[in-house]
Amino acid sequence: MSSDTDPCVAAMECAQLLQFKEFLASSTPNSNSSELTSGNELMMRHHNNGQATNCVTRSSNDTYKVTADEQRAEIVATLWKQLATKGCPPAFQLKLLHLATEQIMKDLRHAKECEVNVEDNINSIGEVQPQYDLLKLQKFVSTQLDKLLLKLTDNAALEKLQLYADEQALCSPTAPCKCQPLVSSPRHSSAAIKNKPRKMEDRHVCLERFGAMYELSQQHAGCRFFGVFDGHSGALSASYVTSQIPQLLAHQLQRLPAAGDDLDDVDFYRNAFETAFLQADERFALKRITSGTTAVCALITGDNKHLYIAWVGDSKALLVGKRTQLQLVKPHKPESPDERRRIEISGSTVIHAQGQWRVNGILNVARSIGDYSLEAVIAEPDFVDVPLSEAHDFLVLGSDGLWDHVEESFIVDTVYECLADAKTQLDDIPKLLLEAAKEHDSQDNITAVLVLLKPRDQIGHS
């Protein structure tokens, strides 16, 4: 919008489009475009101190080599976090994500600065396959996104910004703006703390727009995905699966069902989760990194009629409704009869050490992703499906640092009481659960994710 635009026309311009222009101004402070100099835009620029935010999410010691099969997942995960961190309006996030992903995939072929020399990484026809250092790849993605946003501030590009919005997200240019935000109110919240351990090894991921992010078919386009991952022997395995499992699961959901299968068949989702978990485990094992993680993942269908949960290890998921609460996860502990039998048949042992039963005296869970040196510890997930109804209100996912120290009844009562109190922000509720775990002597990393299954104002006390 140029400075000589009729003020009456300016008043009618879509609020979301104006918000996107302000976002571009704050993200690209070096732009010389006269269209990005309104008072609000300058204030936004000032607020960020003229710096584009950087979304490298891992420390210099928290890295691994990324193969050609893994690079897209890392690019998508980094872009999505960065768009949110920069404050990109929701109506524009998806198309920017898809545009930037495809452009970066092409640019990466010539980005030698990201590559790591791995002489033994040779394909079936004798070609050396490039691998990338994760941190260098993330920085490359960050730089390329900044370049893309800068291009959008050119005068010619500014006239076409509406092309980057979701379908039907913007108002007519000839009518007063009556648009509503694409995401009218939050539908989940999360919190995590390091607590007593020296390092934070928990990770979690919340993808409200999972289906659209990965461009799934109409049936899965509205799906939501959430995951909690409790790492051990370092955070690398947990970090790895936060980006890889969503991509791997999406790939399985994109495939056509086998003959006789139905997309509504529970086995279709069971197989999709199992394949995603096992592929993540197999690929991470090739890195020969001594690290592992539990995993509990939730997929909620777009029509809110089905909940699918898959897990390995002892992170849990509690489904809560007006008349019932249901712990969906049976933890994979080495001392449970079925797991102990399987472990001992494989030639390993279950030993009581450091106050807990452990596989070979080392690991206190019987299933995980990673842990390549413990062959008896498998990544095959258990799976449950729950038909959802109006009786279901919310879902709580968490690591064992929460569940081992806070009664489920306390979690249920606390969440209901907080949801009923309009003064309590949704983001504060998981924090209260973490504080309760600490007060009850939790020494572990703690993560809690709260997912609403209906609008907050429709959730009453049980």
C-alpha positions in Angstrom: 0.0 0.0 0.0 1.7 3.2 -1.2 1.8 6.4 0.8 -0.6 8.2 -1.6 -3.3 5.5 -1.3 -6.8 6.9 -0.7 -7.4 6.7 3.1 -10.9 5.3 2.5 -9.4 2.5 0.4 -6.7 1.9 3.0 -9.4 1.5 5.7 -11.0 -1.2 3.7 -7.8 -3.2 3.1 -7.9 -6.6 4.7 -6.5 -6.5 8.2 -4.7 -9.8 7.7 -2.9 -8.4 4.6 -1.9 -5.3 6.6 -0.6 -7.6 9.4 1.5 -9.5 6.8 3.0 -6.3 5.6 3.9 -5.4 9.1 5.5 -8.8 9.6 7.6 -8.4 6.5 8.7 -5.0 7.7 9.8 -6.4 11.1 11.5 -9.4 9.5 13.3 -7.5 6.7 14.7 -4.3 8.3 17.0 -3.6 5.4 14.1 -3.2 2.9 14.0 0.2 1.1 10.4 -0.2 0.1 8.3 2.9 0.7 5.3 0.6 1.2 6.6 -0.7 4.5 7.0 2.5 6.5 3.7 3.0 8.4 3.7 3.9 12.0 2.7 0.4 13.1 5.4 -1.1 10.9 8.1 1.1 12.3 7.0 0.2 15.8 7.2 -3.5 14.9 10.7 -3.0 13.4 11.7 -1.1 16.6 10.3 -3.9 18.8 12.7 -6.4 17.1 15.6 -4.0 17.4 16.0 -4.2 13.6 17.1 -7.8 13.8 15.6 -10.8 12.0 15.0 -13.6 14.5 17.0 -16.7 14.2 15.4 -20.1 14.9 18.3 -22.5 15.4 16.8 -24.7 18.0 19.7 -26.8 19.2 23.1 -26.3 20.8 26.5 -26.8 19.2 26.7 -30.2 20.9 23.2 -31.2 19.9 23.8 -32.1 16.3 23.9 -35.0 13.8 24.4 -35.7 10.2 21.3 -35.3 8.0 20.9 -37.7 5.0 19.1 -37.1 1.8 16.1 -39.1 3.2 16.0 -36.8 6.3 16.7 -33.4 4.9 13.1 -32.4 4.0 11.8 -33.2 7.5 14.5 -31.0 9.0 13.8 -28.2 6.6 10.1 -28.2 7.2 10.5 -28.4 11.0 13.0 -25.5 11.0 10.9 -23.3 8.7 7.7 -23.9 10.7 9.4 -22.9 14.0 11.0 -19.9 12.4 7.8 -18.6 10.8 6.1 -18.8 14.2 9.1 -17.2 16.0 9.2 -14.3 13.6 5.4 -13.8 14.1 4.2 -14.6 10.6 0.4 -14.3 10.5 -1.2 -17.8 10.4 -3.1 -17.1 7.2 0.3 -16.8 5.4 2.3 -19.5 7.1 1.4 -22.5 5.0 2.1 -21.1 1.6 5.3 -19.6 2.7 6.3 -22.9 4.3 5.6 -24.8 1.1 7.3 -22.2 -1.2 10.4 -21.9 1.0 10.7 -25.7 1.4 10.7 -26.3 -2.4 13.2 -23.5 -3.0 15.5 -24.6 -0.2 15.5 -28.2 -1.4 16.7 -26.9 -4.8 19.3 -24.5 -3.3 20.7 -27.2 -1.0 22.1 -29.1 -4.0 24.6 -26.3 -4.4 25.1 -25.4 -0.7 28.5 -27.1 -0.2 29.0 -25.2 3.1 26.4 -27.4 4.7 27.8 -30.7 3.6 29.8 -33.1 5.7 32.3 -35.5 4.0 31.2 -39.1 4.5 33.1 -41.3 2.2 31.2 -44.5 3.0 27.8 -43.0 2.2 27.5 -44.4 -1.3 24.4 -45.4 -3.1 23.7 -48.5 -5.2 25.3 -47.0 -8.3 28.4 -45.9 -6.6 27.6 -42.2 -6.1 28.6 -40.5 -2.9 25.4 -39.2 -1.3 25.7 -35.8 0.4 25.1 -35.5 4.1 24.5 -32.2 6.0 25.4 -31.0 9.5 22.2 -30.3 11.3 23.2 -26.9 12.7 24.7 -25.7 9.4 21.5 -26.9 7.7 19.3 -25.0 10.1 21.4 -21.8 9.7 21.2 -22.2 5.9 17.4 -22.5 6.1 17.2 -19.4 8.3 19.3 -17.4 5.8 17.3 -18.6 2.8 14.0 -17.7 4.5 15.2 -14.2 5.2 16.1 -13.8 1.6 12.7 -15.0 0.5 11.0 -12.5 2.9 13.2 -9.7 1.6 12.1 -10.4 -2.0 8.5 -10.0 -0.9 9.2 -6.4 0.1 9.9 -5.4 -3.5 7.3 -3.1 -4.9 6.2 -5.6 -7.6 5.9 -8.4 -5.0 3.9 -6.3 -2.6 1.1 -6.0 -5.1 0.8 -9.8 -5.1 1.0 -10.6 -1.4 -2.5 -11.9 -1.4 -1.3 -14.9 -3.4 0.6 -16.1 -0.3 -2.5 -16.3 1.9 -4.7 -19.4 2.5 -7.7 -19.8 0.3 -10.6 -17.6 1.5 -8.4 -16.1 4.3 -8.6 -12.5 2.9 -11.4 -10.1 2.4 -12.6 -8.5 -0.8 -10.6 -5.4 -1.7 -13.8 -3.5 -2.5 -15.6 -4.2 0.8 -14.9 -3.2 4.4 -12.7 -5.8 6.1 -14.6 -8.2 8.2 -12.0 -11.0 8.3 -11.4 -13.0 11.4 -8.0 -14.4 12.4 -7.4 -17.8 10.9 -6.7 -19.2 14.4 -9.3 -17.5 16.6 -8.3 -19.0 19.9 -5.5 -21.4 21.1 -6.4 -25.1 21.2 -3.3 -26.4 23.0 -0.6 -25.3 25.3 2.6 -26.8 26.5 5.4 -26.4 29.1 8.7 -28.1 29.8 11.5 -27.6 32.4 14.9 -29.1 32.9 14.4 -29.4 36.7 17.2 -31.2 38.6 19.2 -33.0 35.8 22.2 -31.4 34.3 20.7 -31.4 30.8 17.2 -31.0 29.3 16.6 -34.2 27.3 12.8 -33.9 26.9 11.4 -32.6 23.6 7.9 -32.1 22.4 6.1 -31.0 19.2 2.6 -29.5 18.7 1.3 -29.3 15.1 -2.2 -27.9 15.0 -2.1 -27.8 11.2 -0.2 -31.1 10.7 -2.3 -32.2 7.7 -2.0 -28.9 5.9 1.7 -28.6 6.6 2.4 -31.9 4.9 -0.2 -31.3 2.2 -2.2 -34.4 3.0 -5.3 -35.5 1.2 -8.7 -33.9 2.0 -9.5 -36.7 4.5 -6.4 -35.9 6.5 -5.9 -32.2 5.8 -7.4 -31.1 9.1 -5.5 -33.6 11.3 -3.7 -32.4 14.4 -0.5 -34.0 15.7 1.2 -33.9 19.1 4.2 -35.7 20.6 6.2 -35.9 23.8 9.7 -37.5 23.7 11.7 -38.2 26.8 15.4 -38.6 25.8 18.1 -40.5 27.7 21.9 -40.7 27.2 21.6 -37.2 25.6 18.8 -35.4 23.8 19.8 -36.3 20.2 17.3 -39.1 19.7 14.5 -37.0 21.1 15.5 -34.0 19.0 15.7 -36.2 15.9 12.2 -37.6 16.2 10.5 -34.2 16.7 11.2 -33.5 13.1 11.3 -37.0 11.5 8.3 -38.7 13.0 5.7 -36.1 11.7 7.3 -36.3 8.2 7.4 -40.1 8.2 3.8 -40.4 9.5 2.6 -37.9 6.9 4.3 -40.0 4.2 2.4 -43.1 5.4 -0.9 -41.3 5.5 -0.3 -40.1 1.9 0.0 -43.6 0.5 -2.9 -45.4 -1.1 -4.4 -48.2 1.1 -3.5 -51.7 0.0 -6.2 -53.8 -1.7 -9.0 -54.4 0.7 -7.9 -51.7 3.1 -9.9 -48.6 4.0 -8.7 -45.2 5.1 -11.2 -45.4 8.0 -9.8 -48.8 9.0 -7.9 -48.6 12.4 -5.2 -50.9 11.0 -4.3 -48.3 8.4 -3.4 -45.9 11.2 -1.8 -48.6 13.3 0.5 -49.5 10.4 1.2 -45.9 9.6 2.4 -45.2 13.1 4.4 -48.5 13.3 6.2 -47.8 10.1 7.0 -44.2 11.1 8.4 -45.3 14.5 10.4 -48.2 13.0 11.8 -46.1 10.2 12.9 -43.4 12.6 14.6 -46.0 14.8 16.4 -47.6 11.8 17.6 -44.4 10.4 18.8 -43.0 13.7 20.6 -46.3 14.5 22.7 -45.8 11.3 24.2 -42.7 13.0 25.7 -44.9 15.7 24.8 -42.3 18.4 24.4 -43.5 21.9 21.0 -41.9 22.7 17.4 -43.0 22.9 14.0 -41.7 23.6 10.5 -42.7 24.7 7.7 -41.4 22.5 4.0 -40.8 22.9 2.2 -39.4 19.8 -1.4 -38.3 19.2 -3.2 -37.9 15.9 -6.6 -36.2 16.0 -8.7 -36.3 12.9 -9.9 -33.1 11.3 -13.5 -33.9 12.1 -12.5 -34.5 15.8 -14.1 -37.9 15.7 -11.1 -40.1 16.2 -8.0 -40.1 18.4 -5.0 -42.3 17.6 -2.2 -42.8 20.1 1.1 -44.7 19.6 3.9 -45.0 22.1 7.1 -46.6 23.2 8.4 -46.3 26.7 6.8 -44.7 29.7 5.5 -41.2 28.6 1.8 -41.2 28.9 -1.5 -39.8 27.5 -4.6 -39.1 29.6 -8.0 -38.6 27.9 -10.5 -36.7 30.0 -14.2 -36.2 29.7 -17.1 -35.1 31.8 -17.9 -38.6 33.1 -14.6 -40.4 32.7 -10.8 -40.2 32.6 -8.8 -42.8 30.7 -5.1 -43.4 30.8 -4.4 -44.6 27.2 -0.8 -45.8 27.7 0.4 -49.0 29.4 4.1 -48.2 29.9 6.8 -50.5 28.5 8.7 -51.4 31.6 11.3 -54.2 31.7 9.7 -55.9 34.7 6.2 -56.3 33.1 5.7 -60.0 32.4 5.3 -59.7 28.6 8.3 -57.4 28.2 10.5 -59.4 30.5 9.7 -62.6 28.6 10.5 -60.9 25.2 13.7 -59.5 26.5 15.0 -62.8 28.0 14.0 -64.7 24.8 16.2 -62.3 22.9 19.2 -63.2 25.1 19.3 -60.1 27.3 18.4 -59.8 31.0 16.3 -57.7 33.3 18.4 -56.6 36.3 17.4 -54.5 39.3 19.9 -51.7 39.5 19.9 -48.2 40.9 16.5 -48.7 42.4 14.8 -49.8 39.1 14.4 -52.8 36.9 16.6 -52.3 33.8 17.4 -54.0 30.5 20.9 -55.5 31.0 21.1 -53.3 34.1 21.2 -50.2 31.9 17.8 -48.9 30.6 14.6 -48.6 32.6 12.3 -48.9 29.7 11.8 -51.9 27.4 11.0 -50.0 24.2 12.4 -46.8 22.8 13.6 -45.2 19.6 17.4 -45.2 19.4 19.5 -47.2 21.9 21.0 -49.2 18.9 23.4 -51.0 21.3 20.6 -52.7 23.2 19.0 -55.1 20.7 16.3 -56.2 23.1 15.0 -52.7 23.3 12.7 -52.4 20.4 10.9 -49.4 18.7 7.7 -51.2 17.8 4.9 -49.1 19.3 1.7 -50.0 21.0 -1.3 -48.4 19.6 -4.9 -47.4 20.7 -7.7 -45.7 18.9 -10.5 -43.9 20.6 -13.7 -42.7 19.0 -14.2 -39.2 20.2 -17.5 -37.7 21.2 -19.0 -34.6 22.9 -18.2 -36.2 26.2 -14.5 -35.8 25.7 -13.0 -32.5 26.7 -9.2 -32.6 26.6 -6.0 -34.7 26.4 -2.9 -34.4 28.5 0.5 -35.8 27.2 3.5 -35.9 29.4 6.8 -37.4 30.2 7.3 -39.6 33.3 8.6 -36.7 35.2 5.0 -35.6 35.4 3.1 -38.8 35.8 5.3 -40.4 38.4 4.7 -37.6 40.8 1.3 -36.1 40.3 -2.0 -38.1 40.7 -4.1 -38.2 37.6 -7.1 -37.0 39.6 -5.2 -33.9 40.6 -4.3 -33.2 36.9 -8.0 -33.6 35.9 -9.2 -31.3 38.7 -6.5 -28.7 38.1 -7.2 -28.5 34.3 -11.0 -28.2 34.8 -10.7 -25.5 37.4 -8.2 -23.5 35.3 -10.3 -23.8 32.2 -13.4 -22.5 34.1 -11.5 -19.5 35.4 -11.4 -16.9 32.6 -8.5 -15.2 34.3 -6.2 -18.2 33.8 -4.4 -18.2 30.4 -4.3 -21.5 28.6 -0.5 -21.3 28.5 -0.4 -21.2 32.3 -2.1 -24.5 32.9 0.8 -26.9 31.9 3.1 -24.7 34.0 0.9 -25.3 37.0 1.2 -29.1 36.4 5.0 -28.8 36.2 5.1 -26.9 39.5 2.9 -29.6 41.1 5.3 -32.3 40.0 8.3 -30.3 41.4 6.4 -29.8 44.7 5.9 -33.6 44.8 9.6 -34.2 44.5 10.0 -34.9 40.8 13.7 -34.8 40.1 13.4 -35.4 36.3 12.9 -33.3 33.2 9.2 -32.6 33.0 7.0 -32.0 30.0 3.3 -31.5 29.8 1.1 -30.8 26.7 -2.6 -29.9 27.0 -4.8 -30.4 24.0 -8.4 -29.1 24.0 -10.9 -31.3 22.1 -13.5 -28.6 21.9 -13.7 -24.8 22.3 -12.7 -23.7 25.8 -16.1 -22.1 26.6 -17.8 -25.5 25.9 -15.7 -27.4 28.5 -17.4 -27.6 31.9 -16.4 -29.1 35.2 -16.8 -32.9 35.3 
